[in-house]
């Protein structure tokens, strides 16, 4: 929309990110946090043998690393509240 594209005719391929930064399911939270900081991203695809197996967010890391933080409190709450 911001690029003046018609949403009825724009394919996902045209607007999807390329060159994604990813983590392995065997990486630790420190590695994920470092990548998020380095590349200024809030989410990282979690891959296993070239296959997407999950997604880690900055909120997930807050819950894991700083459970008393406001971000962790918000992230851990039921999303329907």
N, C-alpha and C positions, 0 to 999 in steps of 0.2 A: 504494500500500500504506500509506504513512504517513497518508494522508487517509482511511483506512478504506474504500477503494473495492474493489469486487470485480473482480479482474483479468480474470475471464472475461466481464464485462459492461461494462467501461470501454473506451470507444473512444479512439483516439489524439487525436481532435479535442477531447475533454474535457480532456486533460492536456497538450496541446502548448502551447508558448510562443507568445505573440502579441507584436506590436510589436517584432520582432527588430531588433537593430542589425546592419547588414551593411556590407560593403566591396565596392568594385568591383575587378575583376581588374586594373585599371590603377592602383589605389592602391598606395602604397609601404608598406614594413614599419613605418616610423615612424607613419604614419596608423593602421595596424591596432593597433599597440602603444598609441597614445594612446586609441583607442576602447576597447580592453580595459581599460585603466586607469580611464578615466572611468566605464564602465558595469559594472566588476567582473565581466567575463566572461572565460572561458578559451578560447572558440572563437567564430569569426565566420564566418557563411556568406559566400561570395564569389559575387557576382551579376554577370551580364552581361545587360543588356536585360531585366530581370525574371526571368531564368532562373538557377537555381542551377548554378554551374560548379565549385564546390569548397568546401572548408572549411579555414580557417587556425586553427591552435592556438597556444597560448602556447609550446608546445614547438617548433613550426615557427619561431617568431620567435627563440627562443633559439638554434637551430641557425644561423639567418641572421645574427643580430646579435651573439651572444656564443658563438662556437663552442667556446670553452675552458671554458664553464660546466658545472657538474654537470648542470643541466637539459638542456642541449644534448647532452651525452654520453648521457644516458638516452634522450632523444628520438630520437637518430640511430641507436641500437642496433636490431638486428633484433628486431621485436616478438615473435618466437617463442622468444627466449632467456630 
